[in-house]
Amino acid sequence: MLIDLKEQEMIRLRRIITDQDQDEALEFVNGVLKPRLKEAERPSGLQRTFEAGGPPGQIGGPR
């Protein structure tokens, strides 16, 4: 699995590594990497829908 990082994210990651900032590293993982990992784990073709008419959290419903 590959995760593309934007330029600003790369700069932030380099700063975290250089400074060995554990708190910032955890924020980066939770704020940047975790959402992308969740997205990558989702089977292709399935998207969450929150439209009226379907049950809450319905996945892959009609659009």
Secondary structure, DSSP 4 states (H G I P E B T S, - for coil): ------HHHHHHHHHHHHHT-HHHHHHHIIIIIHHHHHHHHSPTT--B---TTS-TT-BS---
